[in-house]
Amino acid sequence: MKKRALALVLTAAMVLGLTACGGSSNGAATDSAADGQTAGTETEAEAPASATGEKILSVQVGPNSETIDPALNSAVDGGNMLLHSFECLLAIDEDGQLIPGQAESYEVSEDGLTWTFHLREGLKWSDGSDLNANDFVYSWKRVCDPMVAAPYAETVLSMVEGYDKAIEGDLDALQVVASDDNTLVVTLNTPCSYFGSLAAFATLSPVQQATVEANGDAWATSAETYISNGPFYVSEWVPGSYIMMTKNPYYWNADAIKLDGIKWNLIEDSNAAYSAYQTGEVQMIKDVPTEEIPTLKDSADFYVDPIIGTYYLSMNLERDAFKDAKVRKALSLAIDRDYVANTLMQGTYSPADNLLGTGWIDMDGKQFKDNANGGKSYIDVTNYEANLEEAKQLLADAGYPNGEGFPTITYTTNDAGYHKVVAEYLQQAWAELGIDLQVDIVEWASFTPMRRNGDFDVARNGWVGDYSDPSNMLDLFYSTNGNNDGKFTNADYDAAIDLSRTTLDADERSQALHTAEDILMEEAGCIPVAYYNDFWLQSDKITGSWHSPYGYWYFMYADITE
């Protein structure tokens, strides 16, 4: 694992005067927390071992997940657990390249419409029963089932022939067929160059039909029924405390797994996570107390790694207060993004001047961001004073001079990392427009369903890419997308996304995606604030692990050394 340097811009007044609180975040979003102890000392985390000398890696990547059902999860913390308990047809290696997973090989037809996956011989579930291509057929159709309401369904399967009928309830219309026990044939309605990445995405993991049907949604809530097919299986589950995963002896590559188990500590408070790290109870924590960063940043066990993702705000566009795009743009322009990223977030994030930042790749192989908006930023993050004046004028043009007549609104967020200080800042920033903002702090397990159900005025949101194609993020704002929390609806936007999904011309596809971002930014369908980096503490006793630009930690081939 490579440690990448990041200049931290630290402000003494901020460190002394502000308090950040910790936790985890969405599908996007990854964050950290607050409070700690001795500064500048390197932690000597001891590897825990059972009485029999087993190697158990103890980590913290977040609190209780909303779900670890592959079809339903849309959060990074749950995704990390799915990576270790399930395996898709394909997988991603340390260099971000597609490699064989449950499928040992695959081929694509000349017209790009037929993908044929050849599964390995002798695949098994963690209970020792046989796994075959029919399990993938069931699982992929389940993702389309309107009764399941998988938030990623449209993103991962809309390009498969028959999806439009399957999502309405005719699951057998989906053209995913097991031609024999070891062969899965998928027919697309249009070529999709990144479909291999989707075949490696956790939503399309196989789940055991008999177990799901016997237990309903509860199958994914206890160790006894959580049957999986990955390098580890859930052997013990204490809600609110930890999930223990044990090496799966039936995994096809079990001989390469060095760990006997992974203990996922479900710690929401960053102070507790940091304390557990210092005492050696855990060897890696994602939620680092933010006020400890100035003294931890030079430690050998403090890591900062860029990821492709954006911290943004969702406005509930079904609320009257946000119907007017001028209001939405005013709220966006009133935010000093440089201050938020480099002072409040201590340089661990970067100011967002577009929706899609660095890491999203355009059809010509260049950064999508470099080709956006004629090569110019949508938001000038270097000229806050001018932005604020424009924001005031826009609000006046919308009929709310100095905020007069604008209703009190509520900002909903979970109590994690920088989320609370950002919320407090937004109160101040929007007060400059004469807008009264209240803050509602909710626990992580409740936050994501509230946001998905539209139970908010404005909410903290974020997205970390599942693959580098820009459609992965732009699809979020398609009118029917299950992750479109703010309910942005725009016919021209949908048309641009539709074109990007169907055209065979690379230049036309690129232009369609850029048109979509143009519309979203002009309409202020969301408010991008900052670009993500992951930062964490990890003992040097862990070897063989890696961190991906999609916000995941790969521990399946890790080891613990003394």
C-alpha positions in Angstrom: 0.0 0.0 0.0 1.4 3.4 -1.0 1.1 6.3 1.2 0.5 9.5 -0.7 1.3 12.9 0.7 -1.2 15.6 1.0 -0.5 19.2 2.2 -2.7 19.9 5.2 -3.7 23.5 5.5 -4.1 24.1 9.2 -5.6 27.1 11.0 -4.9 27.5 14.7 -8.1 29.4 15.3 -10.1 26.6 13.8 -8.3 23.8 15.7 -8.9 25.7 19.0 -12.4 26.9 18.3 -14.2 24.2 16.5 -15.2 20.7 17.4 -15.9 17.9 14.9 -17.7 14.7 15.6 -17.2 11.3 14.1 -18.8 8.5 12.3 -19.2 7.1 8.8 -20.9 8.0 5.6 -22.7 7.2 2.4 -22.2 5.4 -1.2 -21.0 7.3 -1.3 -19.4 9.4 1.4 -16.5 8.7 3.7 -15.6 10.8 6.7 -13.8 11.1 10.0 -14.2 12.4 13.6 -13.0 14.1 16.8 -11.0 14.0 20.0 -7.9 12.2 20.9 -4.9 11.9 23.2 -1.1 12.2 23.0 0.0 14.0 19.8 2.9 13.0 17.6 3.4 9.5 19.0 3.4 6.4 16.8 0.9 3.8 17.8 2.0 0.3 18.6 -1.1 -1.7 17.9 -0.8 -5.4 18.9 -2.4 -8.0 16.7 -5.2 -9.7 18.5 -5.1 -13.5 18.5 -7.4 -16.1 19.8 -6.4 -18.7 22.4 -5.5 -21.0 19.5 -3.2 -18.4 18.0 -5.4 -17.5 15.1 -4.7 -14.3 13.1 -7.7 -12.0 13.6 -7.5 -8.5 12.0 -9.5 -6.0 14.0 -10.6 -2.9 12.0 -13.1 0.0 12.2 -14.7 1.4 8.9 -17.9 2.7 10.4 -20.8 2.0 12.8 -23.9 -0.2 12.2 -24.6 -0.2 8.4 -28.1 0.4 7.2 -27.8 -2.9 5.5 -25.3 -5.5 4.2 -27.7 -7.0 1.7 -25.8 -6.7 -1.6 -29.0 -5.6 -3.4 -29.8 -2.9 -0.9 -26.5 -1.5 0.2 -25.5 1.9 -1.1 -22.9 2.9 1.5 -19.1 2.6 1.6 -19.0 1.0 5.1 -21.4 -1.7 4.1 -19.6 -2.1 0.7 -16.3 -2.8 2.5 -18.0 -5.7 4.3 -19.6 -7.0 1.2 -16.2 -7.1 -0.6 -14.9 -9.6 2.0 -18.0 -11.7 2.4 -19.1 -11.9 -1.3 -17.5 -12.2 -4.7 -18.9 -11.2 -8.0 -18.3 -12.7 -11.4 -15.2 -10.4 -11.7 -13.1 -8.6 -9.2 -10.7 -5.6 -9.0 -7.0 -5.9 -8.2 -4.6 -3.6 -6.4 -4.0 -1.7 -9.7 -7.7 -1.2 -10.4 -7.7 -3.8 -13.2 -10.5 -6.3 -13.7 -9.5 -9.8 -12.8 -11.4 -13.2 -12.6 -13.7 -13.7 -9.7 -16.3 -16.4 -9.6 -16.0 -16.4 -13.4 -12.6 -17.6 -14.6 -13.0 -16.1 -18.0 -15.5 -14.2 -20.2 -15.9 -13.0 -23.7 -17.8 -10.2 -25.4 -19.5 -10.6 -28.8 -18.2 -8.4 -31.7 -21.3 -6.1 -31.5 -20.7 -5.7 -27.8 -24.2 -6.9 -26.9 -23.5 -10.5 -25.6 -21.3 -11.1 -22.6 -20.6 -14.7 -21.8 -19.1 -15.6 -18.4 -17.6 -19.0 -17.6 -17.8 -19.8 -13.9 -15.1 -21.8 -12.1 -15.7 -25.5 -11.5 -16.8 -26.5 -8.0 -17.9 -23.2 -6.6 -19.6 -23.3 -3.3 -21.5 -21.2 -0.8 -20.1 -20.7 2.7 -22.4 -23.4 4.0 -20.8 -25.9 1.6 -23.6 -26.2 -0.9 -23.0 -25.9 -4.6 -23.1 -22.5 -6.3 -23.8 -22.2 -10.1 -24.8 -19.8 -12.8 -28.5 -20.1 -11.9 -27.6 -18.4 -8.6 -26.5 -15.3 -10.5 -29.6 -15.4 -12.6 -31.8 -15.3 -9.5 -29.7 -12.7 -7.8 -29.6 -10.3 -10.8 -33.3 -10.6 -11.3 -33.8 -9.9 -7.6 -32.0 -6.6 -8.0 -34.7 -5.7 -10.6 -37.6 -6.8 -8.4 -39.7 -3.7 -7.6 -40.6 -5.3 -4.3 -36.9 -5.3 -3.3 -36.4 -1.7 -4.5 -32.7 -2.0 -5.0 -31.3 1.6 -5.2 -28.7 0.6 -7.7 -31.0 -1.4 -10.0 -31.1 1.2 -12.8 -27.4 1.9 -12.6 -26.2 -1.6 -12.9 -28.8 -3.3 -15.1 -30.6 -0.8 -17.2 -28.4 -1.7 -20.2 -29.5 -5.3 -20.0 -32.2 -6.4 -22.5 -35.6 -6.7 -20.8 -34.7 -4.4 -17.9 -37.7 -2.1 -18.6 -40.1 -5.0 -18.2 -38.2 -6.5 -15.3 -38.4 -3.4 -13.2 -42.1 -3.4 -13.7 -42.4 -6.9 -12.2 -41.8 -9.2 -15.2 -38.4 -10.5 -13.8 -38.1 -13.2 -16.4 -37.8 -10.6 -19.1 -34.3 -9.7 -18.0 -32.0 -11.4 -20.5 -29.6 -13.1 -18.0 -29.5 -16.8 -18.8 -27.7 -19.8 -17.4 -27.0 -21.9 -20.5 -25.5 -24.5 -18.2 -24.3 -24.6 -14.6 -21.0 -22.9 -15.4 -22.1 -20.5 -18.1 -23.9 -17.2 -17.7 -25.0 -15.3 -20.8 -26.0 -11.6 -20.5 -27.6 -9.8 -23.5 -27.4 -6.0 -23.5 -29.8 -3.6 -25.2 -26.9 -1.4 -26.1 -23.1 -1.8 -25.9 -21.7 -0.8 -22.5 -17.9 -0.5 -22.4 -17.8 -0.6 -18.6 -20.1 -3.6 -18.1 -17.1 -5.6 -16.8 -16.8 -3.1 -14.0 -20.5 -3.7 -13.2 -19.9 -7.4 -13.1 -17.4 -6.7 -10.4 -19.7 -4.5 -8.4 -21.1 -5.7 -5.1 -24.8 -5.1 -6.0 -24.5 -7.9 -8.5 -23.1 -10.4 -5.9 -24.9 -13.8 -5.9 -27.2 -14.5 -3.0 -28.6 -17.9 -2.0 -32.2 -18.1 -3.2 -33.3 -20.7 -0.6 -32.0 -18.6 2.3 -33.4 -15.3 1.1 -36.9 -16.9 0.4 -36.9 -18.6 3.8 -36.0 -15.6 5.8 -37.1 -12.5 3.8 -35.2 -9.3 4.4 -34.0 -10.7 7.7 -31.6 -13.1 6.0 -29.0 -10.3 6.0 -29.3 -9.4 9.7 -27.8 -12.4 11.5 -24.8 -14.7 11.3 -27.0 -17.8 11.2 -28.7 -16.9 7.9 -26.0 -14.7 6.2 -24.8 -17.2 3.7 -22.1 -15.8 1.3 -19.6 -16.9 -1.3 -16.5 -14.7 -0.6 -13.2 -15.2 1.2 -14.9 -14.8 4.6 -18.3 -15.5 6.1 -20.1 -13.9 9.0 -19.6 -16.2 12.1 -20.8 -13.8 14.8 -22.8 -10.6 14.8 -23.4 -8.4 17.8 -25.4 -5.4 16.6 -23.9 -2.1 17.7 -20.7 -3.9 18.7 -19.0 -5.9 16.0 -19.3 -8.3 13.1 -16.9 -11.2 13.1 -16.0 -12.8 9.8 -14.1 -16.1 9.6 -12.1 -17.5 6.7 -14.4 -19.4 4.3 -12.9 -22.9 3.8 -15.2 -23.3 0.7 -13.9 -20.2 -1.1 -12.2 -21.2 -4.3 -9.0 -19.3 -3.5 -8.9 -20.1 0.3 -5.3 -21.2 0.2 -4.3 -17.6 -0.6 -6.1 -16.2 2.5 -3.7 -15.7 5.4 -6.0 -14.3 8.0 -8.2 -16.5 10.1 -10.8 -13.8 10.5 -11.7 -10.1 10.4 -13.4 -8.3 13.2 -15.4 -5.3 12.0 -15.8 -3.0 15.0 -19.1 -1.1 14.7 -17.8 2.1 16.4 -19.7 5.3 15.6 -17.8 7.7 17.9 -14.3 8.6 16.6 -13.0 9.2 20.1 -13.8 5.6 21.0 -12.3 4.4 17.7 -9.1 6.4 18.3 -8.9 5.0 21.9 -9.3 1.5 20.6 -6.5 2.1 18.1 -4.2 3.5 20.7 -4.7 0.5 23.0 -4.2 -2.0 20.2 -7.8 -3.3 20.3 -8.0 -2.4 16.6 -5.2 -2.1 14.0 -7.0 0.2 11.5 -9.6 3.0 12.0 -11.3 5.0 9.3 -12.8 7.5 11.7 -9.9 9.6 12.9 -10.6 12.5 15.3 -10.4 15.6 13.2 -8.8 17.7 15.9 -6.0 15.1 16.1 -5.1 15.5 12.4 -2.6 18.4 13.0 -0.5 16.2 15.2 -1.1 12.9 13.4 -0.4 14.1 9.9 3.4 13.4 10.1 3.0 10.0 11.7 4.0 6.9 9.7 0.6 5.3 10.4 -1.5 8.2 9.2 -2.6 7.8 5.6 -4.3 10.1 3.1 -5.4 8.7 -0.3 -7.5 10.5 -2.9 -10.7 8.9 -4.0 -13.1 9.8 -6.8 -16.0 11.3 -5.1 -17.8 14.5 -4.1 -19.3 15.8 -0.9 -22.5 17.6 -1.9 -25.8 18.8 -0.5 -29.1 17.5 -1.6 -32.1 19.9 -1.5 -35.5 18.3 -1.4 -36.8 19.7 -4.7 -40.3 18.6 -3.9 -40.4 21.3 -1.2 -41.7 24.7 -2.3 -38.7 26.5 -0.9 -36.4 24.9 -3.5 -38.6 25.0 -6.6 -36.9 28.1 -8.0 -33.4 27.4 -9.5 -32.4 30.9 -8.5 -32.9 30.0 -4.9 -30.8 26.9 -5.3 -28.0 28.7 -7.1 -28.0 31.4 -4.4 -27.6 28.8 -1.7 -24.7 27.2 -3.6 -22.9 30.5 -4.3 -23.1 31.6 -0.7 -20.7 28.8 0.3 -17.0 29.5 0.6 -15.7 26.2 -0.6 -12.1 27.1 -0.2 -12.7 27.8 3.5 -14.7 24.7 4.0 -12.1 22.4 2.4 -8.9 24.0 3.5 -9.9 25.3 6.9 -12.8 23.5 8.3 -11.7 20.2 6.7 -8.1 21.0 7.3 -7.0 20.4 3.7 -8.1 16.7 3.8 -10.7 17.6 1.2 -10.4 19.8 -1.9 -12.8 22.6 -3.0 -15.3 21.4 -5.5 -15.7 23.8 -8.5 -17.6 21.2 -10.6 -19.7 18.2 -9.7 -17.2 15.7 -11.1 -13.7 16.1 -9.8 -10.4 14.4 -10.7 -10.5 10.7 -11.4 -13.5 10.5 -13.7 -12.3 9.5 -17.2 -13.8 10.9 -20.4 -14.2 9.0 -23.6 -10.9 10.3 -24.9 -9.0 9.0 -21.9 -8.6 12.5 -20.4 -10.0 13.8 -17.2 -13.7 14.4 -17.6 -13.3 17.6 -15.5 -10.7 19.0 -18.0 -13.3 18.8 -20.8 -16.2 20.2 -18.8 -17.8 23.6 -19.3 -15.4 24.6 -22.1 -12.5 24.0 -19.9 -13.7 26.4 -17.2 -14.9 25.7 -13.7 -18.6 26.0 -13.1 -17.9 27.7 -9.7 -15.0 30.1 -9.1 -13.9 28.9 -5.7 -11.2 31.6 -5.6 -13.7 34.6 -5.6 -16.1 34.0 -2.7 -17.0 37.7 -2.2 -18.2 38.0 -5.8 -20.1 34.7 -5.5 -21.8 36.0 -2.3 -22.9 39.2 -4.0 -24.4 37.2 -6.9 -26.1 34.9 -4.4 -27.8 37.9 -2.7 -29.0 39.2 -6.1 -30.3 35.8 -7.2 -32.3 35.5 -4.0 -33.7 38.9 -4.4 -34.6 38.1 -8.0 -36.5 35.0 -6.7 -38.6 37.3 -4.5 -36.7 37.0 -1.2 -34.6 40.2 -0.8 -32.3 39.8 2.2 -34.1 36.5 2.8 -37.4 38.2 3.6 -40.3 35.8 3.3 -38.1 32.8 2.9 -39.1 30.0 5.3 -36.9 28.5 8.0 -35.3 25.4 6.7 -33.6 22.4 8.3 -30.3 20.8 7.4 -30.1 17.1 8.2 -26.8 15.3 8.7 -25.2 12.5 10.7 -22.8 13.3 13.5 -19.5 12.3 11.8 -16.2 13.8 11.0 -16.6 17.2 9.5 -20.3 17.0 9.1 -21.2 18.9 12.2 -18.8 21.8 11.7 -20.0 22.0 8.1 -23.6 22.2 9.3 -22.6 25.0 11.7 -20.8 26.8 8.9 -23.8 26.6 6.6 -25.9 28.3 9.3 -23.5 31.2 9.2 -23.1 31.2 5.4 -26.8 31.2 4.7 -27.5 33.7 7.4 -25.5 36.1 5.1 -28.5 35.7 2.8 -31.0 36.3 5.6 -32.0 32.6 5.7 -32.6 30.9 9.0 -31.2 27.3 9.0 -31.8 24.8 11.7 -29.6 21.7 12.1 -30.9 18.2 12.7 -28.2 15.7 13.8 -29.3 12.1 13.4 -27.5 8.8 13.9 -26.0 7.1 10.9 -28.3 4.1 10.8 -31.3 6.4 10.6 -29.8 9.1 8.4 -29.6 7.3 5.0 -33.2 6.0 5.0 -34.5 9.4 6.0 -32.6 11.0 3.1 -33.7 8.3 0.6 -37.4 8.7 1.8 -37.2 12.5 1.3 -37.6 13.3 5.0 -35.5 16.4 4.9 -35.2 20.0 3.5 -31.5 20.0 2.9 -29.3 17.0 3.6 -25.6 16.2 3.6 -24.8 13.8 0.8 -21.9 12.4 -1.0 -20.9 9.9 -3.7 -17.7 7.9 -4.2 -17.4 6.3 -7.6 -17.9 2.6 -8.1 -16.0 2.8 -11.4 -14.4 5.7 -13.2 -17.0 6.2 -16.0 -18.7 9.6 -15.3 -22.1 8.1 -15.9 -21.7 6.5 -12.4 -22.2 9.8 -10.8 -24.4 11.6 -13.3 -26.9 8.7 -13.3 -27.7 9.7 -9.7 -29.7 12.6 -10.9 -31.8 10.8 -13.5 -35.4 11.2 -12.6 -36.1 7.6 -11.7 -32.7 6.7 -10.1 -33.1 5.1 -6.7 -30.2 7.2 -5.3 -31.7 10.5 -6.6 -32.4 11.7 -3.0 -33.2 15.3 -3.9 -35.7 14.2 -6.6 -34.1 16.3 -9.3 -36.3 16.0 -12.4 -35.4 17.6 -15.8 -36.5 16.3 -19.1 -33.4 17.6 -21.0 -31.2 16.0 -18.4 -32.9 12.7 -18.7 -32.7 12.9 -22.5 -28.9 13.6 -22.3 -28.4 10.6 -20.1 -30.6 8.5 -22.4 -28.5 9.4 -25.3 -25.3 8.6 -23.4 -26.7 5.1 -22.7 -27.6 4.3 -26.3 -25.2 6.0 -28.7 -22.4 4.0 -30.2 -20.4 7.1 -31.0 -17.8 7.9 -28.3 -17.7 11.7 -29.0 -21.5 11.9 -28.9 -21.6 10.0 -25.7 -19.0 12.3 -24.1 -20.9 15.4 -25.3 -24.2 14.0 -23.9 -22.6 13.4 -20.4 -21.1 16.9 -20.5 -24.5 18.3 -21.5 -26.0 16.5 -18.5 -23.5 18.1 -16.1 -24.1 21.5 -17.7 -27.8 21.2 -17.0 -27.4 20.0 -13.5 -25.0 22.8 -12.6 -27.1 25.5 -14.3 -30.2 24.2 -12.5 -28.3 23.7 -9.2 -29.9 20.2 -8.9 -27.4 19.7 -6.0 -24.7 21.7 -4.3 -21.2 20.3 -4.7 -19.0 21.4 -1.8 -15.7 19.4 -1.7 -13.9 16.5 -3.3 -13.1 13.5 -1.1 -9.9 12.1 0.2 -9.8 9.1 2.5 -7.7 9.5 5.7 -7.1 6.8 8.3 -4.8 5.3 10.8 -3.3 1.8 10.1 -0.7 -0.2 12.0 2.4 -1.2 10.1 1.8 -4.7 11.4 -0.8 -5.1 8.6 0.8 -6.2 5.3 -0.7 -7.0 1.9 -3.7 -4.8 2.2 -4.6 -1.9 -0.1 -7.0 1.0 -0.5 -8.8 1.8 -3.7 -9.8 5.1 -5.3 -13.4 4.0 -4.8 -13.1 4.3 -1.0 -12.6 0.6 -0.2 -10.1 -1.3 1.9 -9.0 -4.7 0.7 -8.0 -6.9 3.6 -8.8 -10.3 2.1 -5.2 -11.0 1.2 -3.7 -9.2 4.2 -1.5 -10.6 6.9 -0.5 -9.5 10.4 3.2 -9.5 11.3 4.8 -9.1 14.7 
